[in-house]
């Protein structure tokens, strides 16, 4: 979780990702930032993300993002 | 049967009457009949193209659904590794079917839309190279709405392939999703998961919703007839004789075209969404006050929203996460790890998306340039954002402050105007000439010395336009501030409310640019 938080804070300094919610709907991350985030996540956690994973539900909070990563790790 | 014609209004009224007369259970069927009737009246034999896309995508979707079901049944008793193998097997099958179906449907669109563009340029290339080959140059008639409904059905099939929506089993219902007459000519490009159920449900007559629909339709008609079609005279006049004009007048025409296109396309969407609302159906919004955008990226989230969202969901993410792009990105990062290479996959995907967004508008290099123009602006925004943040901090600029917001809005508005100059100019060389002309003979005095009255508009036209644009700006500003205008009007006393309706309708009838002295202006996006 800490690793993920670091990625998010580097990507968008100044946002409190521990409390922030609905990253997409609230305009915290735009589509380009989401792709940059996906890129970092794939590199750091050694998982493969597909367009099916890029849905607002997976970007609701730090927790849902982390759950997606864990799910992908289990699948692999 | 354009939306601003009496025939459309009569057709809509008849479709509405029958819709509310038939039992709720069959209302979707009435919509389907009306939609195909509308399409057949407008396009005759080209209805076959729509039918072809509907049949192929329906069949492919059903087959994918069957494979999804089979996978779900067969996987139950399998181990993890076997399950993975089975999944791969079905994924592969679905992938081939998706490629084949999308390929066939796209081929029709590409062939009919870009044949002349490709053959004409091939012919010129061969001529320059001194190769004597005959290249047939045929200009095909484009089936009505093909650029919109093709994207819509492809989106549906990708969603079925991804498993995010269940395939429609009823062919008639699916045919309605692809052909719903108010939206199939110019969009919005609907998502199956968002719209289909609303189309299939028989809605009860709701007076408030019906009146909201009528109001929205009338407001759209006002934007189209009073503003867009009237300002068209000025835009056409200068674009046709652009060699004679420079300086402020080029700025005026650039601004005029931005207003024209916005009034026309957003007006058209108001008519489309208003028509659908009369049936009790909420279609997705295609505009969200685009000129309030602080960045070009934000502008594209507010202008032609459903097209941008389509490209984002079905192309941008797919290209960014594709293996070839990932490999290129990895190689670049291994070679040199800096801010540019870290964004490589995003930049490649942006380039692909903006090339397609540009060329989607038609077979012309200027549309390609239009797409690349936005690619350069957005890519520059991505690459220079950290630098901009640092510079603002050094210069003590509050990036969240009001003044900076105004500056960013103005800057974005200028970029939009330049973009639309590329979009409107018939050729790239005309755009370049006109753009350079802005900096030549710059005399603001032409705005008041009567020159404006020699550009296809008389005093009355200018007054009507000024009032119309002011109304559009006031309505837009109120909406941005959260005022729900139609709801507010609904709360007014009956005589006042009907006075407003009367004034709106009369202003369209009296001040609309139609009849003698005006040329009927077709909807720009209906030609895509």
Interface residues (C-beta under 8 A of the other chain):
Chain A: X30 X31 X32 X35 X36 X38 X39 X42 X49 X50 X51 X52 X54 X55
Chain B: X162 X163 X164 X297 X301 X312 X313 X314 X316 X317 X318 X320 X321 X326 X329 X342 X343 X345 X346 X349 X350 X378 X382
